[in-house]
Amino acid sequence: TKLILLDSLLQEIKKMRLTLLLLYMSALFYGRAVSRARTVYQGTDGKKASWDWEKKSFSPKDEEIQDILDILQEDDPDQWGDVDEDEEEEDPCESVHCGPGRVCQEGHCVCVEECSAEVDPRRWVCSNSNTTFRSDCDLYRNRCLCEEDSPFCTIDKNRHLHIEYYGECRKIPDCTEDELVDFPRRMREWLFSVMSDLSERKEISQHYEQLKINNKDMQSKRWSAAAVWQWCDLDKHPHDNTVSRHELFPLRAPLHSLEHCISPFLDGCDEDGDHSITIQEWSKCLELPVEDLMNKCEDLL
């Protein structure tokens, strides 16, 4: 205990000594700066002269100041060593955005090396291949490994993994052909109902509120307004005029346990199989005129 107290005392003394040395050095700098500034202002012949700060440098070459710097260097060489402010290293990852399952290393996105398993089953995820992963990180890591053609990619189809819903995979009833045929109508009505509810609570932007008002007199137009709102709301990360499988998650996941046809329906919307949905594919999938949906997103105006 005595040794700990003694060490603490020595540290406090060292801090006080450092503070006094810095105050003294500041006073020396200030005194020389004022003295030299007066000399420049008055001129050598006693007459007023213009300020000339560029020609007067106040570098610490005075013997007293150099002694103080030497003392500081001896006290803590790591803190008071030579530092070149012009050579400060920039973080190569500062402006790099990596997708899920990836991290930035030296300015490049690489697959996450390891994911922690979630203990709570509610944080597990069920994939589109009906496989349970112990975390969303683990799912996206497996997808990344296959996308990068890593030897650790266990199943090649994992390159198209995405989250269906949170929780352990469970048995979902098959969607019959008749149910799938009727699903676009049900989806249109549900989207309009959600948009109307958000409108009443003032939770949609003025742009989509006005779009809803402008199309209130025709049923198909109302459906189109709701379809535009939902598609534009999903196209965010990144905003590239397509909705990826990852961006579909906020729509797919909450409906999966309630609407067993939602996954087959959304899979069918991706007509060209490129794992994303364009506004043209979205309109066709919902059986709406494409001209009613084109160029209506708020960010595209």
Secondary structure as UniProt FT lines:
FT   HELIX           2..42
FT   TURN            44..45
FT   TURN            53..55
FT   HELIX           63..75
FT   HELIX           77..80
FT   HELIX           85..87
FT   TURN            92..95
FT   TURN            100..101
FT   STRAND          102..105
FT   TURN            106..107
FT   STRAND          108..111
FT   HELIX           121..123
FT   STRAND          125..127
FT   TURN            128..129
FT   STRAND          132..133
FT   HELIX           136..147
FT   TURN            148..149
FT   TURN            151..152
FT   HELIX           156..160
FT   STRAND          163..166
FT   HELIX           177..200
FT   TURN            201..202
FT   HELIX           206..214
FT   TURN            215..217
FT   HELIX           219..234
FT   TURN            235..238
FT   STRAND          242..244
FT   TURN            245..248
FT   HELIX           249..256
FT   TURN            257..258
FT   TURN            260..261
FT   HELIX           262..269
FT   TURN            271..272
FT   STRAND          276..278
FT   HELIX           279..285
FT   TURN            286..287
FT   HELIX           290..292
FT   TURN            293..295
FT   HELIX           298..300
//
